[in-house]
């Protein structure tokens, strides 16, 4: 079976992969995100996007909406 070139899943805007250091990008291959609560455990997309960078993960958990690299939103 050939992979699909469609980058949207069920009408939602998403990408087929992760963007390093940007945990806010919605990934088509991961489960839907729940509401983000300050201090709560990060979702799978954030863990993958922030791997090897604890500052990125810390910002995602403690400062929702803040990025390590300001203005970096594809």
Secondary structure, 3 states (H helix, E strand, C coil): CCCCCCCEECCEECECCCCCCCCCCCECCCCCCCCCCCCCCCCHHHHHHCCCCHHHHHHHHHCCCCCCCCCCCC
